[in-house]
Amino acid sequence: MVILRDEVRIARYRRISQITSFLGMGALIIGMILVFVGNIEEVFTYQLIALFVGWLLSQVGIYLGHRYIRSPRPDEVLDTTLRKVARKGRMYHYMMPAPHVLLLPTGVMLFVTKYQGGDISVEGDKWKQKGLGLRRLFGQEQLGNPTREAENYIKAMATWISKNAPGVEEVPMGAVIVFTSKGNNELDLKNSDLPAMHFTKLKGFMRLRKGDEPLPEADYEALRAAFDREAGDLLPAEDQEADESVVSAG
């Protein structure tokens, strides 16, 4: 499997996460200190502002940190899981309309990664998350609606392909919701409208897809050319490309 990853973007957002987390902690500390400074009625408004700004910055730091600092990162979990079952695939991390895009001879696969813990269940496209307690407000990003995220990524990729590979009339495209955390208490995902699973089950899912009908060769080459243009300088030299290679920007 050829893996192309934008390390420059990863480093940039890692730094932003660290800065926003630091500033958020500072604002929260200031908000607490204001309780002991001056007349409470005079500083109450400033205290609320400081606490709100601190909480907001902390949430931004958490959001970015789980994607670009947390080890292993979502892209690393996908790479480790897929490299043996998608040997003919080309994985594009953080450079397409969707964060994780796998181009296969049979079509395009998008991955929506989630690290959230707790007890998670889904019925159709309705998601529930329980068992978090105060973590729901502090230190834990909300689960949101992974189904809607996946559908939005599919639409964005379809639009992108129509502009960048207009000669390809129809592209088989699917999305998989993957939970990458090792600490999930319970995942009840069998009734999801879209394929959803823990990363330990992803290999089996991909093996079942090996029987899919391949794309016409001209369509696959057109898609690959469009995707590779987006990767730009990350591409390996064609005569040096092996069955498996990892290419990063940096």
C-alpha positions in Angstrom: 0.0 0.0 0.0 1.3 3.4 -0.9 0.7 5.9 1.9 0.9 9.6 1.3 0.7 11.9 4.3 1.0 15.7 4.7 3.4 15.9 7.7 3.6 19.7 7.3 -0.1 20.0 8.0 0.1 17.6 10.9 3.0 19.5 12.5 1.2 22.8 12.0 -2.0 21.7 13.7 -0.1 19.9 16.4 1.5 23.3 17.3 -1.8 25.1 17.1 -3.3 22.5 19.5 -0.5 23.0 22.0 -0.8 26.8 21.9 -4.6 26.8 22.2 -4.5 24.4 25.1 -1.9 26.5 26.9 -3.8 29.7 26.3 -7.1 28.0 27.4 -5.5 26.8 30.7 -4.2 30.3 31.3 -7.6 31.9 30.8 -9.2 29.3 33.1 -6.6 30.1 35.8 -7.2 33.8 35.4 -11.0 33.2 35.7 -10.4 31.4 39.0 -8.0 34.0 40.3 -10.6 36.8 39.7 -12.8 35.2 42.4 -10.3 36.3 45.0 -9.5 39.7 43.5 -11.6 42.8 44.3 -15.4 43.0 44.6 -17.1 39.9 43.3 -19.8 42.1 41.6 -17.2 44.1 39.8 -15.2 41.2 38.4 -18.0 38.7 37.8 -18.4 39.7 34.2 -14.7 39.4 33.5 -14.6 36.1 35.3 -17.3 34.7 33.1 -15.5 35.9 30.0 -12.2 34.4 31.1 -13.8 31.1 31.9 -15.8 30.9 28.6 -12.7 31.8 26.6 -10.6 29.3 28.5 -13.2 26.6 28.0 -13.5 27.4 24.3 -9.7 27.4 23.7 -9.4 24.2 25.6 -12.0 22.5 23.4 -10.2 23.6 20.3 -7.0 22.2 21.8 -8.7 18.9 22.6 -10.3 18.7 19.1 -6.9 19.1 17.4 -4.9 17.2 19.9 -6.9 14.0 19.4 -6.3 14.2 15.7 -2.7 15.4 15.5 -1.0 14.7 18.9 -2.8 11.6 20.3 -0.6 8.5 19.8 -1.3 6.6 17.7 -3.0 9.1 15.5 -6.0 8.1 13.5 -4.0 7.9 10.3 -1.4 5.7 11.9 -4.1 3.3 13.2 -5.6 3.1 9.7 -2.2 2.5 8.1 -1.3 -0.3 10.5 -4.6 -2.0 10.1 -4.9 -1.7 6.3 -1.5 -2.1 4.9 -1.8 -5.9 4.5 -5.4 -6.0 3.2 -5.1 -3.1 0.8 -1.8 -3.8 -0.8 -2.9 -2.3 -4.1 -4.4 0.7 -2.5 -3.2 4.3 -2.3 -3.9 6.1 1.0 -4.1 9.9 1.0 -4.0 11.5 4.5 -4.9 15.1 5.1 -4.8 16.3 1.5 -8.2 15.6 0.1 -11.8 16.9 0.8 -11.9 13.9 3.3 -9.1 13.4 5.8 -8.5 9.7 5.0 -9.1 8.6 1.4 -8.1 5.2 0.1 -8.0 4.7 -3.7 -8.5 1.1 -4.7 -8.7 -0.6 -8.1 -12.4 -1.1 -7.2 -13.2 2.4 -6.2 -12.8 5.0 -3.4 -13.1 4.4 0.3 -13.4 7.1 2.9 -12.7 6.7 6.6 -14.4 8.7 9.4 -12.3 8.1 12.5 -13.6 8.4 16.0 -11.7 8.0 19.3 -14.5 8.7 21.7 -15.0 6.3 24.7 -18.1 5.4 26.7 -21.0 3.3 25.6 -21.8 4.1 22.0 -24.8 2.9 20.0 -26.5 3.7 16.8 -29.9 3.1 15.2 -29.9 4.0 11.6 -28.3 7.4 11.7 -29.1 8.3 15.3 -26.1 8.0 17.6 -26.0 7.9 21.4 -23.1 8.1 23.8 -23.4 7.3 27.5 -21.2 6.6 30.5 -19.0 9.7 30.3 -20.1 11.7 33.3 -18.3 15.0 33.6 -16.0 14.0 30.7 -18.9 15.1 28.5 -18.1 18.7 29.4 -14.3 18.5 30.1 -11.6 16.5 28.3 -13.9 14.7 25.8 -15.0 15.9 22.4 -18.6 15.2 21.6 -19.3 12.3 19.3 -21.5 14.3 17.0 -23.1 12.4 14.1 -20.5 10.2 12.3 -23.1 9.2 9.7 -23.7 12.8 8.7 -20.0 13.5 8.6 -19.5 10.5 6.3 -22.3 11.6 4.0 -20.8 15.1 3.8 -17.4 13.7 3.0 -18.9 11.5 0.2 -20.6 14.6 -1.3 -17.4 16.7 -1.1 -15.3 13.9 -2.7 -17.9 13.4 -5.5 -17.8 17.1 -6.2 -14.0 17.1 -6.2 -13.8 14.1 -8.5 -16.3 15.6 -11.0 -14.1 18.7 -11.2 -10.7 17.0 -11.2 -11.5 13.8 -13.1 -14.4 14.9 -15.3 -13.9 11.9 -17.7 -14.9 9.5 -15.0 -18.7 9.2 -15.1 -19.3 6.9 -12.2 -17.1 6.1 -9.2 -18.0 3.5 -6.6 -17.5 5.3 -3.3 -18.2 4.3 0.2 -17.4 5.4 3.8 -16.6 3.5 6.9 -16.8 4.8 10.4 -13.9 3.5 12.4 -13.4 3.8 16.2 -9.7 3.9 16.9 -9.7 4.0 20.8 -8.7 0.9 22.7 -10.7 2.0 25.7 -14.3 1.9 24.4 -16.5 0.3 27.0 -19.2 -0.9 24.6 -19.8 -0.4 20.9 -23.3 -1.4 19.5 -23.0 -0.5 15.9 -24.8 -3.4 14.1 -27.8 -1.2 13.2 -25.8 1.6 11.6 -26.9 2.8 8.1 -23.2 3.0 7.1 -20.5 0.4 7.9 -19.3 1.2 11.4 -16.8 -0.8 13.5 -13.9 -0.9 15.9 -10.6 -0.8 14.1 -9.8 -4.4 15.1 -12.7 -5.5 12.7 -11.6 -3.4 9.8 -9.3 -6.0 8.3 -12.2 -8.5 8.0 -14.5 -5.9 6.5 -11.9 -5.1 3.8 -11.3 -8.7 3.0 -15.0 -9.1 2.2 -14.7 -6.2 -0.3 -12.0 -7.9 -2.3 -14.6 -9.5 -4.6 -15.9 -6.0 -5.7 -15.8 -5.4 -9.5 -12.8 -3.5 -10.5 -13.0 -0.1 -12.2 -12.3 0.2 -15.9 -8.6 0.7 -16.2 -9.0 4.1 -17.9 -11.2 5.3 -15.0 -8.8 4.1 -12.4 -5.8 5.7 -14.1 -7.8 9.0 -14.4 -8.6 8.9 -10.7 -5.1 8.1 -9.7 -3.7 10.9 -11.8 -6.1 13.4 -10.2 -5.4 12.2 -6.7 -1.7 12.3 -7.3 -1.8 15.8 -8.6 -3.3 16.8 -5.3 -0.5 15.0 -3.5 2.1 17.1 -5.5 5.6 16.8 -4.2 4.7 13.9 -1.9 4.7 11.5 -4.8 7.6 9.0 -5.0 9.6 8.7 -8.1 7.8 6.2 -10.3 10.8 4.1 -10.9 11.4 3.9 -7.1 7.9 3.0 -6.1 7.6 -0.4 -4.5 4.7 -2.5 -3.5 4.6 -0.6 -0.2 5.9 2.8 0.4 5.3 5.6 2.9 5.7 9.2 1.7 5.5 12.2 3.9 5.9 16.0 3.4 8.3 17.7 5.7 
